Amino acid sequence: MAGPTVMQAAQGQHGAAAASNDAQSEQRSLIEFAAKAAETFASAYYAATDSPQRLGLIPTLYLPNSTIVWNGTPVSGKDELVQLLAAMPGSKHELQAFDAHPVGGGTENGVRRAPSVMITVTGVVTHHIPGSASTMAPTNAPKSAGGSSIKDLPLEALPRTFHQSFLLTPQPTHGTNAPVPDGGVNCATGDGVWAARLFVQADNFRFIG
């Protein structure tokens, strides 16, 4: 049996190169979607967390079966999440850095499926309890003048460094006919190639300083 001709071999190499370029282009597009999702979600999430209306806002970003761990304590379901939020004082989050990676997603049989997105965030949070750093009036008085200072405050009143990771998943799940649930965060690339409504599937918050 005769082997492939030089032309056939060249065509095969060209096809493989084109497929590789397409895959690389799609991967770059998925990374762009993840970065956009991280920016959009982080802005919405921490604005909601610091809002006086957070009890009504934050739960809409989660799924009914979301896995939540807050500083080592498991939180089961939206009811417990609301209880946790209700017990916490007001807060102010200042983000220092965040990173994002697409998980899965891509084109299969001509159908685009948006990826899940893994997001990691680091920042500083201050809780507004009586006497906290966020409620202390600024002063130019010398330390020798006495009075309270940040070093005199209890740990829970100080600004604290935190790390938080999220796994966001698109809803409804690809291949199902389920209606799009209320809530979540709408994310899309600038060219509209990738778009999805993302919800928190998993959330792990921990103080690291």
N, C-alpha and C positions, 0 to 999 in steps of 0.2 A: 504494500500500500504506500502510495506516494505521500511524503510529508507535506506540510503547509508550504506554500510558495512564499517568496520574500515579501510580496505584497500583502498576503494574508497575515504574515507575522507582524508586519508593520502596522496593519489595521488593528490587530489585536493589542499591540502595545499602545497605540493611540487611544483605543477604547478604554484600556486600563488606566491610562494617564488621565483621561477625561473623568472617569468615575472617581479617581482619587482626588482630583481638583474639586469635583462636586461635593465630595464628602468633607473636604477641608473647608470649603465655603459654607456648608451647612453648619459645621461645628463652630465656626466663627460667628455665625448668625445666632446659634443657640447661646453662645457665651454672651453676646450682646443682649439677648433677651434676659438672661440671668442677671446681668449687671443693671439693666433697666428695672427689672423686678425688685432687686435689692434696694435701689434708690427710692422707688415708689413706695414699697412696703415699709421701709424703715421710717420714712417721713410720716406716713399715715399712722403707723403703729405707735411711735413714741409721742406723736401729737395727741393721739387718743389716750395713751397712758397718763399723760400729764394733764389731761382735761378734767374739769369738774364733772363732766358727763361720762367718765370712763366706764361706769357700770353698764351703761347702755351701748357703748361703742366697742369696747374690747371683745366681748363674747361674739360679736358678729364676724370677727376675723377667724374664728376657730370652727373646726368641724365637731359634730357631736361626740366623735370617738377620738378626739385629739389626745395625744400623750403629752402631759405637762409635768415638768419637774421644776420647782421653785426653790433654789438654794438647798437642794438635797431632799426636799419634801415633795412626794408625788401629789399631784392634784388631779382628781378623777372627775372628768366631765365639766360641763359648763356651770352647773350649780355650784360646785366647789370652787371653780374659778371666780364666780361672782362673790362668794363668801370671802375668798382671799383678797380680792380687790376692795371689798367693803371694809375689811379690817386694816388695810394699809393706809397710812397718811398720804396726803398729796405729795407729788414728786416733781422733780425737774431733772430730765435726762439731757446730758450733753454727750453726743456721739464723738468718739475719737477716730474710729476706723470701722469699716465693714468690708466684707468680702463675700463673693457669691460664686457658685458653680452650678451649671445645669446637671440634672440627674435624669438620664434617659432622654426621651423625646426624639424627634427626627421624622423623616419621611419614610413611610412604608406603603408599598403598592399605590404610590401617588397620593397618599393621604398624610397630611401633616399632623403631628401630635405634639403639642407643647410639652416641654419638660417640666418635671418638678424642679425646685430650686432650693439648694442648701445655702443658707445665709449665716454668717458669723459676725457678731457685733461686739465691739468693746467701747466702753465709755465710762462716764462718771454720773452717778445719780445722787441727788440730795433729797431727803424726805422732810417735809415741812412739819416737823413736830415742834412743840413749844421749846424755844431756846435753840433751835437748830441753826446751823451755819447760814442757811438761806433766809432766816428771819432776823439775823443780827444786823443792826444798823451799822453802816460803815462809820469808822471813826479814825481820826488822825491823832488821837491822844497817845502819848508815849506809854509803853508797857508799865513804866513805873507808876503811872496814874492809878493802876489797879483796875478792878472791874473784870467782867468775864471775858474770856478769849476763846478762840476755837479749840485750843489745847485743853480747856476745861470742860468741853462738852462731852457727853456720853457718846459711845461709838455709833449708836444708831442715829445720832444727830449730825454726824460728820458726812461730808461728801465721800462716797465710796466708789471704787472702781468695780465694774461688773463686766462679765462676759455672758453673752446670750447667743444661742444658736437656734435656728428655725429650719424646719423642713416644710416648704410650701408645696402644695399639690394643686393642680388645675381641677376644677369641677365644672360640669359633670365629668366623670371618668370617661376616657375615650372608649368608644364601642358600646356605650350604654345610651338609653333613651331617656335617662333621668332629667328632670327639669333643672335649670341652673338655679342653685339655692341663692337666697338673699344674702347680702353681706360680701365678705371677701374684698380683695383689691384687684381692680382691673389693671392689667399690665400688657404692653405691646411694644414691639420694636418700632422705630421711626418709619420703616417702610411697610409696616403692617403685615409682614410675612408671618410673624409669630404673635399671637394674642391669646390671652387666657384670663379667667378670673381665678385668682389664687387664694387658698385658705391655709391656715396653719394646721399641719398634720402632727408636727412634733415641736416642742418648745422646751429648752433647757436653760434656765437662768441661774447664775451663780455669782456671788460676790468674790472677788479675787484680791481685794485690797481694802 
